[in-house]
Amino acid sequence: DRVQAEAPVRQEAPPGACTRLFLGNLSFKIDEAKLKSSVPGVTHIKWITDKATQQFYGTAFVEMENLSAAAAAVGLAGSNILGRPLK
């Protein structure tokens, strides 16, 4: 007889909960290290650039390590990062 392994139980996030966030109004001088130090818990950054020129728009999508880090990042809205209020 073969023993069948149980599938791991995956916890679902509450409805409306998300760990991917949009950050706007970023300084054109920001880099990965500065963003990660200003917004703790960032695990991945997708910088948004113009398709034709590849110039940074000042916005990014970030993936947070968990829901509590995402909630803390949302609480940073309006805080000053490199002279600009985070949106």
Stockholm file with secondary structure:
# STOCKHOLM 1.0

chainA/1-87         DRVQAEAPVRQEAPPGACTRLFLGNLSFKIDEAKLKSSVPGVTHIKWITDKATQQFYGTAFVEMENLSAAAAAVGLAGSNILGRPLK
#=GR chainA/1-87 SS CCCCCCCCCCCCCCTTCCSEEEECSCCTTCCHHHHHHHSTTEEEEEEEECTTTCCEEEEEEEEESSHHHHHHHHTTTTCEETTEECC
#=GC SS_cons        CCCCCCCCCCCCCCTTCCSEEEECSCCTTCCHHHHHHHSTTEEEEEEEECTTTCCEEEEEEEEESSHHHHHHHHTTTTCEETTEECC
//
